[in-house]
Protein backbone atom coordinates (compact mmCIF):
# COMPACT_ATOMS: atom_id res chain seq x y z
CA UNK A 1 0.00 0.00 0.00
CA UNK A 2 1.16 3.49 -0.77
CA UNK A 3 -0.06 6.92 0.22
CA UNK A 4 -1.94 8.76 -2.52
CA UNK A 5 -1.76 12.53 -3.04
CA UNK A 6 -5.03 12.87 -1.10
CA UNK A 7 -3.46 11.14 1.88
CA UNK A 8 -5.56 7.99 1.59
CA UNK A 9 -3.99 4.57 1.36
CA UNK A 10 -4.57 2.80 -1.89
CA UNK A 11 -3.99 -0.75 -2.88
CA UNK A 12 -1.40 -0.81 -5.64
CA UNK A 13 -2.34 -4.29 -6.87
CA UNK A 14 -4.53 -4.54 -9.94
CA UNK A 15 -7.94 -6.00 -9.26
CA UNK A 16 -8.54 -9.39 -10.89
CA UNK A 17 -10.89 -9.36 -13.85
CA UNK A 18 -14.36 -10.75 -13.19
CA UNK A 19 -16.04 -13.12 -15.59
CA UNK A 20 -19.26 -12.12 -17.39
CA UNK A 21 -21.14 -14.66 -15.24
CA UNK A 22 -19.79 -13.05 -12.05
CA UNK A 23 -20.79 -9.59 -13.28
CA UNK A 24 -24.31 -10.85 -14.13
CA UNK A 25 -24.56 -12.42 -10.67
CA UNK A 26 -23.59 -9.05 -9.18
CA UNK A 27 -26.41 -7.36 -11.09
CA UNK A 28 -28.91 -9.95 -9.86
CA UNK A 29 -27.74 -9.50 -6.27
CA UNK A 30 -28.10 -5.73 -6.47
CA UNK A 31 -31.57 -6.10 -8.01
CA UNK A 32 -32.44 -8.35 -5.07
CA UNK A 33 -31.07 -5.64 -2.75
CA UNK A 34 -33.62 -3.20 -4.17
CA UNK A 35 -36.52 -5.53 -3.47
CA UNK A 36 -35.23 -6.51 -0.03
CA UNK A 37 -34.58 -2.85 0.81
CA UNK A 38 -38.12 -1.88 -0.22
CA UNK A 39 -39.57 -4.68 1.91
CA UNK A 40 -37.42 -3.48 4.81
CA UNK A 41 -38.75 0.06 4.48
CA UNK A 42 -42.35 -1.14 4.40
CA UNK A 43 -41.78 -3.23 7.52
CA UNK A 44 -40.09 -0.33 9.29
CA UNK A 45 -43.04 1.93 8.41
CA UNK A 46 -45.45 -0.71 9.72
CA UNK A 47 -43.42 -1.20 12.88
CA UNK A 48 -43.04 2.53 13.48
CA UNK A 49 -46.82 2.89 13.44
CA UNK A 50 -47.18 0.24 16.14
CA UNK A 51 -44.52 1.57 18.53
CA UNK A 52 -46.02 3.28 21.56
CA UNK A 53 -44.27 6.43 22.64
CA UNK A 54 -43.51 8.13 25.90
CA UNK A 55 -43.88 11.78 25.06
CA UNK A 56 -42.29 12.28 21.68
CA UNK A 57 -39.54 9.67 21.91
CA UNK A 58 -40.25 5.96 21.33
CA UNK A 59 -38.57 3.83 23.92
CA UNK A 60 -35.84 1.48 22.80
CA UNK A 61 -37.66 -1.38 24.52
CA UNK A 62 -40.82 -0.75 22.51
CA UNK A 63 -38.78 -0.63 19.31
CA UNK A 64 -36.98 -3.87 20.16
CA UNK A 65 -40.31 -5.57 20.87
CA UNK A 66 -41.76 -4.69 17.46
CA UNK A 67 -41.37 -7.70 15.14
CA UNK A 68 -41.88 -5.49 12.09
CA UNK A 69 -39.07 -3.15 13.10
CA UNK A 70 -36.71 -5.96 14.03
CA UNK A 71 -37.41 -7.85 10.80
CA UNK A 72 -37.21 -4.66 8.73
CA UNK A 73 -33.79 -3.78 10.10
CA UNK A 74 -32.69 -7.39 9.67
CA UNK A 75 -33.64 -7.16 6.00
CA UNK A 76 -31.55 -3.99 5.73
CA UNK A 77 -28.62 -5.98 7.11
CA UNK A 78 -29.21 -8.74 4.57
CA UNK A 79 -29.37 -6.16 1.80
CA UNK A 80 -26.05 -4.65 2.92
CA UNK A 81 -24.42 -8.10 2.99
CA UNK A 82 -25.67 -8.83 -0.53
CA UNK A 83 -24.31 -5.49 -1.69
CA UNK A 84 -20.86 -6.38 -0.34
CA UNK A 85 -20.94 -9.67 -2.24
CA UNK A 86 -22.16 -7.95 -5.40
CA UNK A 87 -19.41 -5.35 -5.27
CA UNK A 88 -16.75 -8.05 -5.36
CA UNK A 89 -17.32 -8.59 -9.09
CA UNK A 90 -19.30 -5.59 -10.30
CA UNK A 91 -18.54 -1.98 -11.04
CA UNK A 92 -19.59 0.39 -8.27
CA UNK A 93 -20.54 3.09 -10.77
CA UNK A 94 -22.99 0.69 -12.43
CA UNK A 95 -24.30 -1.24 -9.43
CA UNK A 96 -24.89 1.56 -6.96
CA UNK A 97 -27.30 3.60 -9.13
CA UNK A 98 -29.45 0.47 -9.45
CA UNK A 99 -30.17 0.86 -5.73
CA UNK A 100 -32.27 3.88 -6.73
CA UNK A 101 -34.88 1.37 -7.95
CA UNK A 102 -35.65 0.80 -4.27
CA UNK A 103 -37.57 4.10 -4.41
CA UNK A 104 -39.67 2.73 -7.26
CA UNK A 105 -40.57 -0.44 -5.34
CA UNK A 106 -41.34 1.57 -2.19
CA UNK A 107 -43.69 3.83 -4.15
CA UNK A 108 -45.51 0.85 -5.65
CA UNK A 109 -45.76 -0.93 -2.30
CA UNK A 110 -46.95 2.26 -0.59
CA UNK A 111 -49.84 2.52 -3.02
CA UNK A 112 -50.71 -1.17 -2.64
CA UNK A 113 -50.31 -1.52 1.13
CA UNK A 114 -50.83 1.94 2.61
CA UNK A 115 -53.18 3.31 -0.08
CA UNK A 116 -50.92 6.30 -0.64
CA UNK A 117 -51.55 8.53 -3.62
CA UNK A 118 -48.95 9.03 -6.34
CA UNK A 119 -49.27 12.45 -7.92
CA UNK A 120 -48.42 13.08 -11.53
CA UNK A 121 -45.19 14.79 -10.47
CA UNK A 122 -44.18 11.85 -8.27
CA UNK A 123 -44.97 9.41 -11.10
CA UNK A 124 -42.77 11.50 -13.40
CA UNK A 125 -39.96 11.30 -10.84
CA UNK A 126 -40.31 7.53 -10.70
CA UNK A 127 -40.09 7.35 -14.49
CA UNK A 128 -36.95 9.51 -14.42
CA UNK A 129 -35.36 7.10 -11.93
CA UNK A 130 -36.20 4.09 -14.09
CA UNK A 131 -34.94 5.86 -17.23
CA UNK A 132 -31.74 6.89 -15.46
CA UNK A 133 -30.99 3.35 -14.36
CA UNK A 134 -31.77 2.09 -17.87
CA UNK A 135 -29.40 4.64 -19.45
CA UNK A 136 -26.63 3.69 -17.02
CA UNK A 137 -27.21 0.00 -17.76
CA UNK A 138 -27.15 0.60 -21.50
CA UNK A 139 -23.96 2.65 -21.17
CA UNK A 140 -22.24 -0.13 -19.25
CA UNK A 141 -22.51 -2.50 -22.23
CA UNK A 142 -20.65 -0.15 -24.55
C-alpha positions in Angstrom: 0.0 0.0 0.0 1.2 3.5 -0.8 -0.1 6.9 0.2 -1.9 8.8 -2.5 -1.8 12.5 -3.0 -5.0 12.9 -1.1 -3.5 11.1 1.9 -5.6 8.0 1.6 -4.0 4.6 1.4 -4.6 2.8 -1.9 -4.0 -0.7 -2.9 -1.4 -0.8 -5.6 -2.3 -4.3 -6.9 -4.5 -4.5 -9.9 -7.9 -6.0 -9.3 -8.5 -9.4 -10.9 -10.9 -9.4 -13.8 -14.4 -10.8 -13.2 -16.0 -13.1 -15.6 -19.3 -12.1 -17.4 -21.1 -14.7 -15.2 -19.8 -13.1 -12.1 -20.8 -9.6 -13.3 -24.3 -10.8 -14.1 -24.6 -12.4 -10.7 -23.6 -9.1 -9.2 -26.4 -7.4 -11.1 -28.9 -9.9 -9.9 -27.7 -9.5 -6.3 -28.1 -5.7 -6.5 -31.6 -6.1 -8.0 -32.4 -8.4 -5.1 -31.1 -5.6 -2.7 -33.6 -3.2 -4.2 -36.5 -5.5 -3.5 -35.2 -6.5 0.0 -34.6 -2.8 0.8 -38.1 -1.9 -0.2 -39.6 -4.7 1.9 -37.4 -3.5 4.8 -38.7 0.1 4.5 -42.4 -1.1 4.4 -41.8 -3.2 7.5 -40.1 -0.3 9.3 -43.0 1.9 8.4 -45.5 -0.7 9.7 -43.4 -1.2 12.9 -43.0 2.5 13.5 -46.8 2.9 13.4 -47.2 0.2 16.1 -44.5 1.6 18.5 -46.0 3.3 21.6 -44.3 6.4 22.6 -43.5 8.1 25.9 -43.9 11.8 25.1 -42.3 12.3 21.7 -39.5 9.7 21.9 -40.3 6.0 21.3 -38.6 3.8 23.9 -35.8 1.5 22.8 -37.7 -1.4 24.5 -40.8 -0.8 22.5 -38.8 -0.6 19.3 -37.0 -3.9 20.2 -40.3 -5.6 20.9 -41.8 -4.7 17.5 -41.4 -7.7 15.1 -41.9 -5.5 12.1 -39.1 -3.1 13.1 -36.7 -6.0 14.0 -37.4 -7.9 10.8 -37.2 -4.7 8.7 -33.8 -3.8 10.1 -32.7 -7.4 9.7 -33.6 -7.2 6.0 -31.5 -4.0 5.7 -28.6 -6.0 7.1 -29.2 -8.7 4.6 -29.4 -6.2 1.8 -26.0 -4.7 2.9 -24.4 -8.1 3.0 -25.7 -8.8 -0.5 -24.3 -5.5 -1.7 -20.9 -6.4 -0.3 -20.9 -9.7 -2.2 -22.2 -7.9 -5.4 -19.4 -5.3 -5.3 -16.8 -8.1 -5.4 -17.3 -8.6 -9.1 -19.3 -5.6 -10.3 -18.5 -2.0 -11.0 -19.6 0.4 -8.3 -20.5 3.1 -10.8 -23.0 0.7 -12.4 -24.3 -1.2 -9.4 -24.9 1.6 -7.0 -27.3 3.6 -9.1 -29.5 0.5 -9.4 -30.2 0.9 -5.7 -32.3 3.9 -6.7 -34.9 1.4 -7.9 -35.7 0.8 -4.3 -37.6 4.1 -4.4 -39.7 2.7 -7.3 -40.6 -0.4 -5.3 -41.3 1.6 -2.2 -43.7 3.8 -4.2 -45.5 0.9 -5.7 -45.8 -0.9 -2.3 -46.9 2.3 -0.6 -49.8 2.5 -3.0 -50.7 -1.2 -2.6 -50.3 -1.5 1.1 -50.8 1.9 2.6 -53.2 3.3 -0.1 -50.9 6.3 -0.6 -51.6 8.5 -3.6 -48.9 9.0 -6.3 -49.3 12.4 -7.9 -48.4 13.1 -11.5 -45.2 14.8 -10.5 -44.2 11.9 -8.3 -45.0 9.4 -11.1 -42.8 11.5 -13.4 -40.0 11.3 -10.8 -40.3 7.5 -10.7 -40.1 7.3 -14.5 -37.0 9.5 -14.4 -35.4 7.1 -11.9 -36.2 4.1 -14.1 -34.9 5.9 -17.2 -31.7 6.9 -15.5 -31.0 3.4 -14.4 -31.8 2.1 -17.9 -29.4 4.6 -19.4 -26.6 3.7 -17.0 -27.2 0.0 -17.8 -27.1 0.6 -21.5 -24.0 2.6 -21.2 -22.2 -0.1 -19.3 -22.5 -2.5 -22.2 -20.6 -0.2 -24.6 
